[in-house]
Amino acid sequence: MPEGSTLGRVAMKLTVFTALVTGVMSGTAWADEIEVVPRDPEDEFEIYRDGAGLWRDTKYFFGYQFGAIAILYVMPESVSGWSDEQKKDYSFSVWWDKTTHPENDSDVFYINYILHPYWGAAYFVRARERGYNNWESFGYSTLLSSLFEFGLEAMAEEPSKQDLWVTPVIGSMVGLYFMHVRGNIRARDIERGYRSTGDKWLWVLTDPLGSLNGQFDKWFGWDTEVELRPYRAQSSAEALGGPRPQASKESDYTYGLQLQVRW
């Protein structure tokens, strides 16, 4: 495999990884706001399938890929593996030729067998947290893995045969363990009534896409809650700690509307 192609593959994967980890770091603030929901850690929690939420997660995934392409496009050839001529001459036929000829890649061990299974697990957990069962989540992990191999990565070179099965298969196995970890975190939440700093980090790292996507939901206003309610407040001396009056008068109260926006 040409050196430039190898550099392109490594740079592309590390760019995506770095971008998502950066988002995960900011996602710890979002983890602070996670509501403690009583749930049996051994329960399969077949809650309703949030198809709209999972579709939004998928669109975010596409967005991250395009963002990574944009970053790599402006990088020098020594980093991206793309020459100026390749950038100018790129066409659908070039992409089609690459996607129809998968090959075994020569990436270093930690990229193929640590980073790829980790992100396969992240895809699996994202579907599980949207209410889908294990097999459906395995299918979602396979889908996103394929979208990466035949989408973003195919801009640089042929899809990797190893990655096409390592990411979803081993990743889903890791994802099952991640769900066990998250179940234990939920159990500790119920026992303590709060979430420790270590558990917040585990919560984010076992669902990095959920954490990052949650941040974008807030920035774009898709996770905004607006509440408008009337209120009645006592404005007499009693409310200020003064002596209790003989009888409260209507004039002792203040009425109004309270607007609360959470994002």
Protein Blocks (a to p, Z undefined) as FASTA:
>chain_A
ZZklmmmmmmmmmmmmmmmmmmmmmmmmmmmmpccddddfkbgoiacddfklmmmmmmmm
mmmmmmmmmmmmmpcfklnopafklmmmgcfklmmmmmmmccddfbdfklmmmmmmmmmm
mmmmmmmmnopafklmmmmmmmmmmmmmmmmmmmmmccdfklmmmmmmmmmmmmmmmmmm
mmmmmmmmmmnopacfklmmmmmmmmmmlmmmmmmmmmnopacccddddddddfbfklno
pacdfbdcfklpccdddddddZZ
